């Protein structure tokens, strides 16, 4: 049986970090971050590199410690009222190799947080040109779009009214109003810490394939 990547102490550490989100505390407990969060995440990403091809050869799992699929634990507080220095979750992003957008192009995202673990797939906050292409594809290929999102619940930010150029009574107006086109599959902490986590991850990612294929092709990308 495969060895688990993650230990329940990952979530214990993140809960403690949530209560003690200070530099002095983090530095004192940095070895726990390395042992239970960062190093297991990098091992998971490294093992995922070949397995991710089962989903698409265009999705990238990059195990580089800096600048790869694993997001930094440090928050960018420059433009935030919340000056807490650390994120209280672990995030990994598996981007589309053909997209110039590292975060905002089509891809898969893994979020590990106490009580809120999930895998998400789609496009988050695309640039205006990409979003326009996606909206056109939804409007012109309505049946393909319905099939692509079947069985998924889309989330994210939306406009309050139909975007310019589309009638308010368009049958897909709720989707045309979307600024994010993302779906997610919830994961339990037991799954994340279990020996079948790679299998569970890939099973969840396969559910995203029709959505990711539609969105990628709308942006003139192969999938």
N, C-alpha and C positions, 0 to 999 in steps of 0.2 A: 504494500500500500504506500502511496506517495506520502512524503512528509509534508505537513502543513507549512505554508509560507509564513503565516502570521500567528501570533500568540495572543491570548486574551489580554496579556499585559500591554499590548498596543493600545487597547481601548481604556485600560486603567491609566496609562500615561496621558492620553488625550483628555480624559476627564480631569486629571490633576492639573494639566496645563490650562484648562478652561478656568479653573479656580485660582490659578497662580500665574497669570499671563504677564510675567515680568522677566526682564533679562537676567537678573541675578538668580531667580529660581531655575530658569531654563539652563543656564550655564552649569549650575550644580547638578542638573539631571540630564545633561546632554548625552551621557553614555547610554541612558535608557532610550532616548530618541534614536540613537544610532543602532542599538541592538534590536529594538522592537518595532521601529518604524522605517527608518531610511534604508538600512541594509536589506531587510526582507522585501521591501518594495523594489529595490534595484535587482534582487534575485528574481522576483516575479517577472519584472519587465524583461530581463535577459532571457528567461525561459519562454516568454510569450512571443519572442521575435519570430520564430518559425511557426508556432501554432496560430498566430494571427493571420497567416496566409490562408488558413481555412475559412476565414471571414472575407478577406480581400487581400490581394497582393499589394494593394496601394496604401494600406494602413501601416503606420510605422510605430514600432515599439523600440525606443532608443534608450539603452541602459546607461548612457553617459551620466556620471554623477552630477554634472552641471550642464544645463542646456539640453537635457534629454527629456524623456517622457514624464519624469517625476518633477512635480512642481516644488518650488522652494517652500520651506516652512515659514519663512520670513514674510510678513505682510508689508505691502507698500502703503505706508501711512501718510505719504506726502499730501494727498488730496482727500483724506478721510478725517472725519471728526473723531472716529474711534482710533486712538493711538496705541492700542494693544499691539505689541511687536510681533506676535506669532499667530499663525493660523491654528485653529484647534481641530483640524482635520488633515487627512492625507489625500492629495489629489494627483492623479496620473492621467495624462492626455495622450491619445494615440491618433495622431493627425493623418490627414491624407497627404501622401508624398507629392502629389501634383499641385497642391494648393500653395500659393505664396503666403497665405495667412496661417501662421503657426497655431493660433488658438481659435480664430473665427471661421475657419474653413470646415468642411465636413470632417467628422471624426467621432471617436468614442472616448468617453471620459469615465474614470473610476473614482468614486468618492467614498472614503472611509472615515466615518465619524460616529462617535457613540450614539446609538439609537437612530442613525440616519446613514446607512450604507446603500449605495445604488450604483448601477451602471447606466450612463446616459449616452444616447447617440443622436446625431443630427448636426445642425448648424446653430451656433450661439452668436448672436449679435453680428451677423454678416454685414459687410460694408454695403453702402447704398446700391452700388452697381450689381453686386451678387444677389442682394435681396430682390431687386427688380427682376432679375433673370428667373429667380425661383418663383416669384409671384406670377410671371408670365407663363412659366411651365405649368403651374397649378391651374391657371385659368384655361390654357389651351389643351392640356392633357388631363382633364378632370377625372376620367375613369382610371387612368394610370395612377394618379395621385391618390384616389380612394383606395386602390389596391395597396399602394405603398405604405399607407398609414393604418391599414386594417389591423385591428387587434392592439393598437397602441393608443395611448392617451398623450396628446401633445401638451406641453407646458411652456412657460416663459412669458415674456412681455408681449403686449398687444397694443395696437392703436385703439382709440375709442370709436373710430369710424372707419369706413372703407378708405383705403389709400387712393390717392389721386389717380384717375384714369380707370377706376373700376366702379361699377354701379353698386349702390347700397343694397340692392336686391339680388346680387349675384349669388347663386346657390352655394358657393364656397366662400362667401364673404368672411366668415369667421376665421378661416385659415389664411385668407388674403390679408387680414388685419395683423397677422402675427409678425413680430420683429425677431423672435426666436422660433426655430422649428426643431424642437428637441423632445424626445420621448425617453422614458427611463424605466428600468426594472429594479425593484427593491431587492436588496440582499440583506440577510441577517448577519449578526456578528458571528453566530455559530458557523454559517457558511464560509465567511471570510477566514475563520480560524480552522476550518476543517480541511481534511486531506484531499477533498474533491473540488477545492476552490477554482483551480484552473478550468475544470470541466464546467462548473457553474458559470464562470465568467464567459466562456465561449458559448454556452447555451444561451445566455442572455444577449450576447452580442449578435448571435445569428438572428434574433428577433428584429434587430435593427437593419438588417441587410437591405430589404426592399426600400425602406426610407432613405438610407444612406445612398443607395444606387440612384434613386430618383433625384435627390438633392445634388449629388455629384454631377450627374449628367446635365442637370439644369445649369450648372456652373461650367459646363463644357469640359468636365473631367471624366476620365475613365474610372470604372469601379469593378 
